[in-house]
Amino acid sequence: MDIYTLIPQFGSVFSTIIAFVVALSVIVAIHEYGHYIVGRWCGIKADVFSLGFGPVLFSRMDRHGTLWQLAALPFGGYVKFMGDANAASGIVMDSVAKMPPEMHRQTMQGAPLWARTATVAAGPVFNFVLSIFVFAAIMMAQGKAIEPLAVGELKPLPVEGVTLEPGDELLRISGNIVPKRDEEDRDAFSDFMDTLPREALLDYVVLRNGVETSAKGPFPMPPLVLQLAPKSAAYDIDMKQGDVIIAIDGNPIVAFDQLKEVVETSDGRPLKLDIWREGQILEFVLAPRRRDEPLPEGGFQTHWRIGIAGGLAFEPARERLGPGAAVVDGTVQTWGVVSSSISGLYHMITGAISSCNMSGPIGIAQVSGAMASQGIDSFIWFIAVLSAAVGLLNLFPIPVLDGGHLVFYGIEAVTGRPPSEKFLRITMTVGLVLVLSLMVFALGNDLFCP
């Protein structure tokens, strides 16, 4: 074997690891900083803030007496508060009870119940805030498509005779009035697309510089690859963003819904795709895969998919989105990640969908690398999604996770006293076994699921 043939593969693996470490480090740092800063605000002293585990590579003591350190194994992190026997903050040192009152108040054990609850809850909350902030920032950067729909920038397509120009406001296509693409009537634009003839070049009526004029343009929703889903059939055969599928099994297509129909009715049989890429015609063969997808009204439905997302034949003209509207949209996006994750877990437990939908560290790393390869915007979007998922996971009522600690505090609030040390030790051990078992199960999915 020629060693040079391994270089691209090695580079891909290396970039995947780097992307995973960067994504995980950002999310863990935000999570642990939430614990640290809220704990400090509540009068609880942090002895150590560590990003990573294992041998310490760098450390610095700040003026508050917290040791900030970077460790060699970049797969997590922790905050160790005063009096904690370990990074899990579940068991306290025996010496805590002998501390002077002013020092005892600075420990997790000696702090009021409200302070401990706020400190523990802050980690997941900061993850959700990160998600909202990132989604909002992306929306502010991208802007919102203006209405009526107008051309911002034409995308490269294998269609000759196009006379549309940037700035053209779309009035009619093939004699049909272009509807608004608003949230109140999501079906209107889809119904409009169904009325258009499946032809590569269509007649447009546009408003250009205030004057109504005729133009020629491509089918508005061509079989154009705007995004690739990681670990999908299309991604695995190295399709690229910007590819245009011009034929399936020798039959020409001009609309994305033609591709969708063939894929969904394929029953998984291999399909031969003719791809236009930067003026060249390439041939690919792929087999659609079953995917469980969330429904708007809740639940899941299984479809055949090849793993590509399409869009308009042009980049719409956009207007800036204000901070308030962006934060609202970011919150909606974050809630969507949380609700779909809960629904997915429920349907996996009940057997309604495959447990292979749960990914472990290898799967998450692969997705990290795939999203990073599609651009910084896709990678940052993925960090926001993963941050919301990590925040939700930490709220599960399992000892060693933040949700388990919150359950302990709930018991203390009801009974008036904290659980016994023996109870904490047993439940923490059970929780650790549960978490490790879940990790092993997810890792098995990474290795053995298709």
N, C-alpha and C positions, 0 to 999 in steps of 0.2 A: 504493500500500500504506500502510495506517495504521501509523505507527511504534509505536503502543501495542501492536499485536499481536506485536511482536518482543520486548517486555519479558519475558514469561514465559520465552521460549526463551533470551534472553540470560541471565536469572537462572539457568536450569538449567545452561547452559554454564559460567557463572561458579562456581556451587556445585560442579560436577564438577571444575573445575580446582583449586579450593580443597581439596576432599576428596583429590584425587590428590597435591597438594603436601604436605598434612599426613601422609598415609599414607607417602609416599616419604621425607619428612624424618625421621619417627620411625624407620623401618627403617634408613635410611642412618646416622643418628646412632648408633644402637645398634651397627651393624656396625663403623663406624669407631672408636667408643669401645672396642670389643673389641680392635682392633689397638693403639690408643693405650695403654690401661691395662695390658694384658699386656706390651706392649713396655717400658713404664716399669718394671713389676715385674722384667723380665728385664734391666734396665740399658741399654735402648736409648732414646735421647733423640729425642723428636718435636719438630721445629722448628715445624710448622704443623698445626693441626687445623682443617679448613675444612668448613663445611656450605654446599654450593653452590659454583658456579664463577663466574668472571668478576670484574667490579669488586667490590671489598670494600666492604660497607655498614657493617660494624662490626667492630672487632678489639680484643683485649685480651691483653696478655702476662701469663702467670701466673708464680708463683714458681719453677716448674721450667724456665722458659725456653721454654715452648711458646706460640706465637701462636695464639689462638683467634679465628676469624673467621667472619663471616656474609657470604656473597657474593650477588650479585644474581640469579644463575640457580639456582633451588632444585631442580635435577634431579640431585642426587647429592652427593658430598662425597669427601674424601680426608684421609689423614694423610701428611704428608711427614716422613720420619725424617732425622736428621742424616746427611749424606753422599749422600742421594738426589739425582739430577739432575732428577727429575721426580716427579709424584705417583704414578706407577705403581710406584715402588720397584724397578724392574727394572734400571735402569742407575745406576751410581754416578759421582760426580764424580771427576775425575782426582786432585784434591787429597786424597782420602781416604787414599791410601797414604802421604802425607807427614805425616799427622797424628801428634801425640804418642801413645804407647800408650794413655794413659788416655782420650783423646778417640776414638781409633780403636775402642776397645771399645764406645763409645756409639753407633756406627753399625751399620746392618744388616749391612754387609760385615764389620765387625770383631767382631761378636757371635758366640758359639758357635753351632753348628748347632742345638742344642736350643732356644736362645733365639729364633732366627729362625723356626724351625718353629712354636713356640708362638705367637709374635706374629702370624704370617700366618694360622694356623688359628683364632685367636681371633675373627676377624670373623664367619665363618660360624657358629662355635659360639655366639656371642652372639645371632645371629639365631634359632637353634634354641631357646636359653634364653628369649628373648623370647616365642616362640610357646608354649612350654610354660607359662611364667608367665601369659600372657594367657588361654590355654585353661583353666588351673587356676583363675584368678581368676573367670572367667565361671561355671565350674561351682560354685565356692563361693558366688557371689552368687545364682545361680539355685537351687541346692540340688538334691537328688535326690528324685524322686517316691517317696512312701512306699508300702510294701506292707503290707496290701492297698490297692488303688487307692481313693483317696478324692477327693471334689470339693473343690477349693480355691476356684475362682471360675468361675461360669457365663459363657460367651461369648455375645454377642448373636447370636441366630439367629431366622429367620422361622418359629418353631414355637410354637404356642399350647398352653396346658394343661400346661406344664412345672412340676412340683412338687418337683423335686430342690432341695436346699439345700446351701450350702457346709458342709463337714464331714461330709457323708454318705459312709459307707464302702460301696462297691459290693459286693454279694454275688452277685446274679443279675440278668440282663437277659433278658426274654422266656423265663424258666425255665432259662436256661443259666448255669452257674457262671462267674463272672468269674475268669480265670486270672491268675497273676502275670506281670508284664512283665519277665522277667529275661533275662540274656544267655545262660543255659544252654539255654533253649528258646525261641528267637526265633519259632518258627512257632506256638506255642501260642496267642498272642493273635491272630495272623492267622487261624488256624483258627476261633477263637471268633467273630471278626467274620463269617466266612463262614456261620456257623449262624444269624445274626440275620435276621429278616425285614426287607426293605427298606421300612420305613415311617418316616414322619417322627416319630411319637411312639410310644415303646415302654414296656412295663411293667418297672419296676425294683423290686428288693427291696434295701433298704439298711439299714445299722446306723446309727441316728440317736440320739445321746446314750445309747448302750448298749442301745437297744431296736430290735428288728427291725421294719421297717415298709415299706409299699408306697409307691411314688412313680411319677410319670410323668416321662420324660426323652426327649431327642432321640436320634436314632441316634448312637452314640458317635463315629463317624468321618464327620462330614458333609462335603460338598464345600465346605469353608471354606478361604479363602486365608490361610494363616499367614505365608507368605514368598513373595516373587517373585524369580525368578532374573534377574539383569541380562542385558540383550540377548536376552530371550526374547520369544515372541509375546505373552504376557500382559502383560509389562512395557511392551512397545512400544505397546499399545493403552490404556495407563494404567489397568489394573486396580489395585486397592488392597488392602492388608492388611485383613482383616476382611470382604471381599466373600464372599458365599455364592452359589454357582452353583445355581440352582433348576431349570433346564431346559436341555437341549441339543437344538437343532433342534425345539423345541416339545415334547419328551418330558421330563416331570418326573423329577428324580433327588433322592435323599435321602442317598446314600452316596458317599464319595470314590472308592471302587473302581468305581462306575458311570461316573463321569467319566473315570477312568483307562482303562477298557475302551474307551470311545468314542474317546478320543484315540489310543490305541495302535493301533486298527484303522481309523483314519481315512485312512491312506495320504496324509496331508497335505492332504486336502480342507478347504475353509473350513467352520467350525462356527459356528452362531449360538447364543450363550449368553445366557440370561436371568439377570441378576445382581440379587440383593438387597443393597442398600447403605443402611444406616441408615434402613430403612423405605421406601425407594424401589426401584422395579424399573427396571433399565437393560438395554439390549440392546447386545451387542458381537458382532462377527464377527472371528474370527481363524483362521489356518491353522497347525496344528501343524508343528513343525520337527524335522528329524532331529538327534539328539544321540547322541554316543558316550559311554557311561557305563561306569565301572569296575565289574567284577564282584568279589564278595568273595573268590573263589578266584584272582583275577588275570585280566588281559586286559580286553577291552572288548566291549560289545554295543550295537548301534544301536537306538534306540527313537524313536518319535514323541512329542514333548513340547510342552506349551504354557508350561512354566516356572513352575509353582506348587507349593508344598509345603503339605500339609495336616496335620491333627493332630486331637486329641480335641476334643469339643464343649465341654469345660470345661478350665480350668487345674488340673492335679492338685495336691493338697496335697503340700507338699514338706518335706523335712528337711534340715538343714545338712549339708554335706559337709566332712569334715576335711581339713586341708592335705595330709596324706600321700596320701589317696585321690584328691584333686583333682590333685596333681602326677602321679600315676600315669596318671590319665585324660588329663591334658594331654600327657603324653609319648606316649601311644597316639595321640592326635589328631594330634600333630606328625609321628609316624612315618607315619600314614596319608596326610598331605599329601605327604611325601617319596616314599613308595613308589608312590602313584598318579601322581605327576609323572614318576618314572622309567619307570613302565609306559607312561604316555601318550606320552612321548618315543620310547620303543622302538617302540611300535605305529605312530607317525607315520612313523618312519624306514623301517619295513618295509612301509608302505603299508596296514596293517590298518585304520587309521582316517584320517580326513581331516586334512591338515596345517592346516586352518582352526581346529583346536582350539588352536593356538598364538596367543596374543594379543600385540600390541605395545603401545607406550605409549598409543595412543589407546584401545585396548580396555581396558587396565588402568585408565585414567582414567575411562572410562565405568562400569566395574564399581565403582570407588571412589565415584563420585557416586551410583550406584544403591544401594549398601549404606548410604551415609550418609543417603540419603533414607528408608530403612526403620528408622532409629533408631540411637542411639549404640552399642547392644549389637551390632547387625549390623555396624556399621562397625569396631568394635574387633575383632570376630571376623575380619573380612576382613583387617585388619592382621596378625593372627597367622598367617593362611594365607599371605599374601604374604611375610611375613618368613621363613617356612620355605622357601618357593619360592626366595627370593633367596639364602638360605644354601646351598641345594642348587646353584643356578646357579653361585655363586662357587667351588664345589668342583670344577667341571668342569676337567679337565686341559688348559686352554687358556692359553697365555702371556698376560699382562696380567690374568688372573683369579687369585684366591688359589690355586686348584687347580694352575695352571701353575707358580707359585712353589714349591708343595709338591713338584711333580715335579722341579724343579731341585734342591731340597734332597735329594730321594731319590737323584738321580744323584750328588750330592756325597757322600752317606753311603756309596754303593757304591764310587765311584772314589777317594774320599779327597781330592778337590779340586773346587772349583766349576766349572761350565761356563765356557768362555772368553767374553770380552766380545763377540767377533764372533758366537758362537753365540747369546748372549743377544739381541743386536740383531736378528739375523735372525728368531729365533723370536718375539720380542716384536712385530715387524712383522707376521709371519704371524698371530699371535694377534689383533692389532688388526684385521686384515682380516677374520678369521673372525667376530669379535664384531660388527663393523659390518655384515657381510653378513647375519648372523642378525637384527640389528635392522631392516635394510631388508626382509628377508623377512617378519618379524613385522608391520612397518608395512604391507606389502602386504596381509597378511591382514586387518588392521583396515579397510583401504580397500575391498577387493574381495570378501571372503568374505561370504556372506549372514548 
